[in-house]
Amino acid sequence: MKVFIYPTNSLILSDLVERFGHEPLAVMQEISKKVQTQGLDSPPLNITPEDPKLGLKYAAVEVPSGVRGRMSLFDPLISKAEAAIIVRDPVVSFGCMGCARTNELVNFLIRSKKIPMLDLDYPSSEEEAKEFVYKISEFLKSLGKEEKK
């Protein structure tokens, strides 16, 4: 199952999702495509004419270009998502998303998809961290069962 992770640049969430046999939907994949595709200029000029159109699908022209740019990266992830893991208030080193308006929009869009979702607070102690990983593992195991039905 394709699992949207939030923050979408969290290597920890990405790794956990893969360990349970699912495909993590992470922004690193989309950036990698942009950086490694032949024919595109070297970063940061590695956009195609279609990229701004994807961003405009979610945000008007008056919205800052950074929001539209980020949304052009998130579009394929949101479109493919079959489940989601959302971590609220993570520390910067866990996977900072950087733009509050984009974060609000991504959260709204993924929640409106009505897909299986696990919502967690970022852990602040060792005991909470163990519970955090346990809840993620149980959620990912349950997705495997739903997929087999």
Long-range contacts (C-beta under 8 A, 24 or more apart in sequence): 1-82, 1-83, 1-143, 1-144, 1-146, 1-147, 2-80, 2-81, 2-82, 2-83, 3-81, 3-82, 3-83, 3-84, 3-85, 3-140, 3-143, 4-77, 4-78, 4-80, 4-81, 4-83, 4-84, 4-85, 4-110, 5-84, 5-85, 6-84, 6-85, 6-86, 6-87, 6-97, 6-106, 6-107, 6-110, 7-87, 7-90, 7-94, 7-95, 7-96, 7-97, 8-74, 8-77, 8-95, 8-97, 8-106, 9-95, 9-96, 9-97, 10-87, 10-90, 10-94, 10-95, 11-95, 12-94, 12-95, 13-85, 13-87, 13-95, 13-136, 16-133, 16-136, 16-137, 16-140, 17-85, 17-140, 20-137, 20-140, 20-141, 20-143, 20-144, 21-140, 21-144, 22-83, 22-140, 22-143, 22-144, 25-77, 25-80, 25-81, 26-77, 27-73, 27-74, 27-77, 29-77, 30-73, 30-74, 30-76, 30-77, 31-73, 47-72, 58-105, 58-109, 59-105, 63-101, 64-101, 66-99, 66-102, 67-99, 67-101, 67-102, 67-105, 70-99, 70-102, 71-102, 71-105, 71-106, 74-102, 74-106, 78-106, 78-109, 78-110, 78-113, 81-110, 81-113, 81-115, 82-115, 82-116, 83-115, 83-116, 83-117, 83-143, 84-110, 84-113, 84-115, 84-116, 84-117, 84-118, 85-117, 85-118, 85-120, 85-136, 85-139, 86-110, 86-117, 86-118, 86-119, 86-120, 87-120, 87-121, 87-122, 88-119, 88-120, 88-121, 88-122, 89-121, 89-122, 90-122, 91-122, 94-122, 116-142, 116-143, 116-146
